[in-house]
């Protein structure tokens, strides 16, 4: 067997890989790659030569990213983030192996099975009512966007990108075609922060959502010109960071405890599941890439549901 000893540092190789990827991925994806590479991958693996990278080295890196690996400051990353970082490493190493710049190594790694993820925040009925009542009594083009999060599950970037062109009040539909986000691109010499308006990340995220009669009435009260943004009724958008600040003020005025804007989306999904709406419908309204995402995030059967299931199955042995 030929042992390859290519004198290329991994930090040089992965930066070359990143520059090549820029041609093929969305700018937001490139920003995510760059942040993970410069914040996590290069600090730990960057000074290894390609031929020094082994399965055990990468496996140790994955463990380091967890809370178990960072016991001193308890700064472990979320499991999804760890897998995203791992996928970047694997993709860059596959290319290095295919170009004969390093020896073949096994790229199947283990991840912590009992990794504690943050529980989803869901508003209780009283919090939902207080927030809804306050907004309806103080309705304007900005506050109505909060209700789109709570009653339609829209993401904050989707709400900020909504234009009146995307809302058909006569037919009763909202069309989700764009999202706004601020991205941070890290580089070897400078970091860039910028706002981008793009199509949603997946095909499923571009969707048509029906409006209820009551919500159409609310939207007619704040309607703006066709080619303007929903939240401003002008040609100027509100970026998510600013809209979060506005949202936090509304929570104070409505006497509702502080929570993340994304909790509105979690609340919508949880309400749908509790009402017995089928998972495929909920998944399509949320714009998930597939129904498994909806199932994994929001479907957690209660003990009484499990008992009912067992009792029905075991009827034959009574």
C-alpha positions in Angstrom: 0.0 0.0 0.0 1.3 3.4 -0.9 1.3 5.9 2.0 0.6 9.4 0.8 2.3 12.2 2.6 1.0 15.3 0.9 2.6 18.4 2.6 -0.6 20.4 2.7 -2.0 21.7 5.9 -5.7 21.0 6.3 -6.5 24.7 6.9 -5.1 25.4 3.4 -7.0 22.6 1.9 -10.4 23.3 3.4 -10.1 27.0 2.5 -9.5 25.9 -1.1 -12.5 23.6 -0.8 -14.6 26.4 0.5 -13.7 28.8 -2.3 -14.7 26.1 -4.8 -18.0 25.5 -3.1 -18.9 29.2 -3.3 -19.6 28.7 -7.0 -22.3 26.1 -6.4 -24.2 26.9 -3.2 -26.5 29.7 -2.0 -24.8 32.6 -0.3 -26.5 31.8 3.0 -25.1 28.2 2.8 -21.6 29.6 2.0 -21.9 31.9 5.0 -22.8 28.9 7.2 -19.8 26.9 5.8 -17.4 29.8 6.4 -18.5 30.3 10.0 -18.2 26.7 10.9 -14.8 26.4 9.2 -13.2 29.4 10.8 -14.9 29.1 14.2 -14.6 25.4 14.8 -12.8 23.3 12.2 -9.6 25.3 11.6 -8.9 26.0 15.3 -8.9 22.3 16.1 -7.9 20.5 12.8 -6.2 23.3 10.8 -2.6 22.6 11.7 -2.8 18.9 10.8 -1.2 17.9 7.5 -3.7 16.0 5.3 -1.8 12.7 5.7 -2.0 13.1 9.5 -5.8 13.1 9.5 -7.2 9.8 10.7 -10.6 8.4 11.6 -9.6 8.7 15.3 -8.5 12.4 14.9 -11.9 13.3 13.4 -13.8 11.3 15.9 -12.0 13.0 18.8 -12.9 16.4 17.1 -16.6 15.5 17.1 -16.4 14.5 20.8 -14.7 17.8 21.5 -17.6 19.7 20.0 -20.0 18.2 22.5 -20.7 19.2 26.1 -18.8 16.1 27.1 -15.7 17.3 25.3 -16.0 20.8 26.8 -16.8 20.1 30.4 -14.7 23.0 31.6 -17.0 25.7 30.2 -20.0 23.6 29.2 -20.0 25.2 25.8 -20.9 22.2 23.7 -22.7 22.7 20.4 -26.2 21.4 19.4 -26.2 18.0 17.8 -27.5 19.4 14.5 -24.6 21.9 14.4 -22.1 19.2 15.2 -23.5 17.1 12.3 -23.3 20.1 10.0 -19.7 20.6 10.9 -18.9 16.9 10.5 -20.5 17.0 7.0 -18.2 19.8 5.9 -15.2 17.9 7.1 -16.3 14.7 5.4 -17.0 16.5 2.1 -13.6 18.2 2.1 -11.8 15.0 2.9 -13.7 13.0 0.3 -12.4 15.5 -2.3 -8.9 15.2 -0.9 -9.0 11.4 -1.1 -10.4 11.5 -4.6 -7.5 13.7 -5.7 -5.0 11.4 -4.1 -3.8 14.1 -1.6 -4.4 11.8 1.4 -4.8 8.2 2.3 -8.3 6.7 2.5 -9.9 6.9 5.9 -13.3 5.7 7.2 -15.7 8.7 7.3 -18.4 6.9 9.4 -18.5 8.6 12.8 -20.3 8.2 16.1 -22.5 10.9 17.6 -23.7 11.1 21.2 -27.0 9.2 21.5 -28.1 10.8 24.7 -27.3 14.3 23.7 -29.5 16.8 25.5 -31.2 19.2 23.1 -33.1 22.3 24.1 -36.8 21.8 24.6 -39.1 23.7 22.3 -40.8 26.7 23.8 -44.6 26.7 23.3 -47.0 29.4 24.4 -49.9 28.2 26.7 -53.5 29.1 25.9 -53.5 32.2 28.2 -50.3 33.6 26.6 -51.7 33.1 23.1 -54.9 34.8 24.0 -53.2 37.8 25.7 -50.8 38.3 22.8 -53.6 37.9 20.2 -56.0 40.3 22.0 -53.3 43.0 22.4 -52.4 42.9 18.7 -56.0 43.0 17.5 -56.6 46.0 19.8 -53.4 47.7 18.5 -53.4 46.4 15.0 -51.0 47.8 12.5 -48.9 46.6 9.6 -46.1 45.4 11.9 -48.1 43.8 14.6 -50.1 41.7 12.1 -46.9 40.0 11.2 -46.7 38.5 14.7 -50.0 36.8 14.1 -48.7 35.3 10.9 -46.1 33.6 13.0 -48.6 32.4 15.6 -51.5 31.3 13.3 -49.7 30.4 10.1 -46.2 29.2 11.3 -44.3 31.6 9.2 -40.6 32.1 9.9 -39.4 35.6 10.8 -37.4 36.0 7.6 -40.4 35.0 5.5 -42.6 37.6 7.3 -40.0 40.4 6.8 -39.8 39.5 3.1 -43.6 39.4 2.5 -44.8 42.0 0.0 -48.4 42.8 -0.7 -47.8 41.3 -4.2 -47.5 37.9 -2.3 -50.9 38.3 -0.6 -54.1 37.6 -2.6 -57.0 38.8 -0.4 -59.6 38.1 -3.0 -58.7 34.5 -3.4 -57.5 34.1 0.2 -53.9 33.0 -0.2 -50.4 34.0 1.0 -47.5 32.9 -1.3 -44.2 32.4 0.4 -41.5 33.1 -2.2 -38.7 34.9 -0.4 -36.9 35.2 2.9 -34.7 37.9 4.4 -31.7 37.1 6.5 -28.5 38.7 7.7 -25.5 36.6 7.0 -22.0 36.7 8.4 -19.2 35.5 6.2 -15.9 34.8 7.9 -12.7 34.9 5.9 -9.0 34.7 6.6 -8.5 38.5 6.5 -12.0 40.1 7.0 -15.5 39.3 8.1 -18.6 40.5 6.2 -22.1 41.1 7.5 -24.9 41.7 5.0 -28.6 41.4 4.3 -29.7 39.1 1.6 -33.2 38.4 0.1 -33.4 35.0 -1.5 -35.8 32.2 -2.3 -36.4 29.9 0.7 -33.8 27.2 1.3 -35.8 24.3 -0.1 -38.5 23.8 -2.7 -41.0 22.9 0.0 -40.4 26.2 1.7 -41.9 28.0 -1.3 -45.5 27.4 -0.6 -49.1 28.6 -0.9 -51.0 29.0 2.4 -54.8 29.6 2.5 -56.1 32.5 4.7 -59.1 32.3 7.0 -62.0 34.7 6.5 -61.2 36.5 9.9 -57.6 36.9 8.9 -58.5 38.4 5.6 -60.5 41.0 7.4 -57.5 41.9 9.6 -55.2 42.2 6.6 -57.7 44.4 4.8 -57.5 46.9 7.7 -53.7 47.3 7.3 -53.5 46.8 3.5 -50.7 48.7 1.7 -49.8 49.3 -2.0 -49.2 46.2 -4.1 -45.5 46.6 -4.6 -44.6 47.4 -1.0 -43.5 45.3 2.0 -46.3 44.0 4.4 -44.6 45.3 7.6 -43.8 48.8 6.3 -46.2 49.5 3.5 -43.2 51.1 1.8 -40.4 49.8 -0.6 -38.1 49.5 2.5 -38.0 46.2 4.4 -37.5 45.6 8.1 -34.6 43.2 8.7 -35.3 40.3 11.2 -33.0 41.7 13.9 -35.0 45.0 14.1 -38.3 43.1 13.9 -37.3 41.0 16.9 -36.8 44.1 18.9 -40.3 45.3 18.0 -41.6 41.9 18.9 -40.0 42.0 22.3 -41.7 45.3 23.0 -45.1 43.9 22.0 -44.5 41.0 24.5 -43.9 43.6 27.3 -47.0 45.6 26.4 -49.1 42.4 26.3 -47.7 41.3 29.6 -46.4 38.0 28.2 -43.1 36.5 29.3 -40.2 36.9 26.9 -39.6 34.1 24.4 -37.9 33.7 21.1 -39.9 34.7 17.9 -39.5 31.1 16.6 -41.6 29.9 19.5 -44.6 31.2 17.6 -43.9 28.7 14.8 -43.5 25.9 17.4 -46.8 26.9 19.0 -48.6 26.8 15.7 -47.3 23.3 14.9 -48.1 22.0 18.3 -51.6 23.4 18.1 -52.1 21.7 14.7 -50.9 18.3 16.0 -53.1 18.7 19.2 -56.1 19.3 17.0 -55.5 16.1 15.1 -54.5 17.6 11.8 -52.6 15.1 9.7 -48.8 15.5 9.7 -48.5 15.9 6.0 -50.7 18.9 6.0 -48.9 20.5 8.9 -45.5 19.8 7.2 -46.6 21.5 4.0 -48.0 24.6 5.8 -44.7 24.9 7.7 -42.7 24.4 4.5 -40.6 21.5 5.9 -38.4 19.6 3.5 -40.2 16.4 4.5 -42.8 15.1 6.9 -40.1 13.4 9.1 -38.9 16.9 10.2 -42.4 17.7 11.5 -42.7 14.3 13.2 -39.3 14.5 14.9 -39.8 18.1 16.1 -43.5 18.2 17.2 -44.9 14.7 17.6 -44.4 13.5 21.2 -47.2 11.2 22.2 -48.5 11.6 25.8 -48.6 8.7 28.2 -52.4 8.5 27.9 -52.1 8.2 24.2 -49.6 5.3 24.6 -52.0 3.5 27.0 -54.8 3.9 24.5 -52.7 2.5 21.8 -51.7 -0.6 23.9 -55.3 -1.2 25.0 -56.5 -1.2 21.4 -53.8 -3.5 20.2 -54.3 -6.0 23.1 -58.1 -6.2 22.7 -57.6 -9.6 20.9 -56.3 -11.3 24.1 -59.2 -10.2 26.4 
